[in-house]
Amino acid sequence: MMPDLGKYASEVLGAYAVSLVLIFALVWLSIARARKIRAALDKIEERQKRG
């Protein structure tokens, strides 16, 4: 079920593709940063428990 995009189909589909890539990149970067921060916080908590 694809709408008729006419002569601008390649531009519209390209814009969708770029948008999806950017959204996935932002999600991936957010998850990676959250994991890095979680590991740093766990390390700090472990040091506080020992100290």
Secondary structure, 3 states (H helix, E strand, C coil): CCCCCHHHHHHHHHHHHHHHHHHHHHHHHHHHHHHHHHHHHHHHHHHHHHC
